[in-house]
């Protein structure tokens, strides 16, 4: 959910703005933590008896990216990454995601 507002006055009066009015877009998902779809990577790793380190090595990624995916701190996932995850974790996209209602 996004909230869009127009600001006619500068937010910080001491700074001279070159573009007026300012359009401010606020992502309310972060504010209210309203994410309803989660990656199920941690449970799938446990079922396979594998570690985050193993996944980092197999995906050719870095620990921060994988940790963010596991902690659901990411806002998107590429199709090729999803395909690699499914192959490595021997699952389907349906297994990869949890949807809360």
N, C-alpha and C positions, 0 to 999 in steps of 0.2 A: 504494500500500500504506500502510495506517495502523496505527499502534501506539497502543493505548489502555491507559492504566494509571490506577490509583487511588492517590492520594497521601494518606495519613492525617496526615502531619506537614507543617507549612508548609515551603515551599521556602526562604523567607527568614524566619528566626525573629523578626527585629525588626519585621516587619509583622503586624498583627493581621488575620486573615482573618475575614470575616463568614459565609462559607459553607464548611462542612467536610463530608465530605471533598472534595478537589479532584479533578476528572477532567481528566487531561492527554491531549490528542490530538496526536500528532506525525505529521506528514506525512513518511514516509520517502522519498518520491520525491525531495524536495529533498536529503535527506541522502545518498542513494545515486545520485541523478541517473538514475533508472530509467525515464525517459520513453521510450516506444516509438513514439509518434506525433509527427511533426514537421510543421510548416507548410513548404511548398515555395515560399514567396513569392519569396525572393531569386532562385532559378533561373528562375522564371516572369517576373520583372521583366527579367532579363538577356536572355531569349529575345525579349521584346517591345522591348528597347532602352529601357526606361523606368527612372526613378530612384525612390528612396524618396520624395523630395520630390514627385514626380508623384503617387505613390500617396496620400500624405498629403493633397494638394490634392483629388484625386478622391473620396476617402472622406470628406472633411470631418472628419478626425481630427487628432490631433497627432503630432508626430514620435516622442515617447516611446512611445506606444502601438504605432505601426507598427514601431519599432525592436525593441520587446519581442516582437512577433509574429514578426519576421524572425529574431531571435536565440533563438526558442523559449523565451522567459521568461514566457509566458502559460500559464495552466492551462485556459482555455476560450475559445470563440469563439461569438458569437451567430449564429443562422441568417441573420439579415438581413445581417450583416457578411460571412458566407461567400458569400451570394448576390451581394453587391456585388463582392467579390473575384473571383468566377468570371466575372462580366460584364466587369469591367475588364481582367482578365488573359486573357479569352477561353479559359477552361478549364472543366473539370468539377470537382466536389468530389474525384474520384479523382486529378486532377492536382494539386490543392491540398495534399494530404496525402501524406506518406511514412510508411509503417509498417515499423518494424524488428522483426524476429522474433528 
